[in-house]
């Protein structure tokens, strides 16, 4: 019982960090701009949030429901700033992908299969953001803080899942955490690179 209570405290901290990480990215998009921020990634976050809330309801876990529910409005706000109506094809592909990874396995084999499928989607979901960071040098809209907090949040969810013995979401979350870390590290490198270029340009103009 003591371990379970500790896990619930950590779980609610994970909920708070999830919200903070999403707010951090929303704030950066609003103040710095949308350069490098992937519509595919954030629209899929919204779709997967719907899946996690449904899963939380199915296993009667309020913490899992809250983890996505509180982030949903901010995720939707980020999506709306990325002009989604001009990229309907991107939205349609995202719906088809999440449907294939999350909805169909759940309908065919149950919630456990759906969670593992969502784990695959969570890893793939990070790929557009990573691709943008690899290809584009000046992607300043990507928040290092948001993705770093997201990685810490994933670690808290893992702690929460251990005593509750929810192994499928634990494995899926661990895989997503690796993606969060990769994005945070690459975004930090790009920001440092952009800062170095700005300094070099100032020096060149001064010379």
Order of alpha helices (4+ residues) and beta strands (2+ residues): alpha-alpha-alpha-alpha-alpha-alpha-alpha-alpha
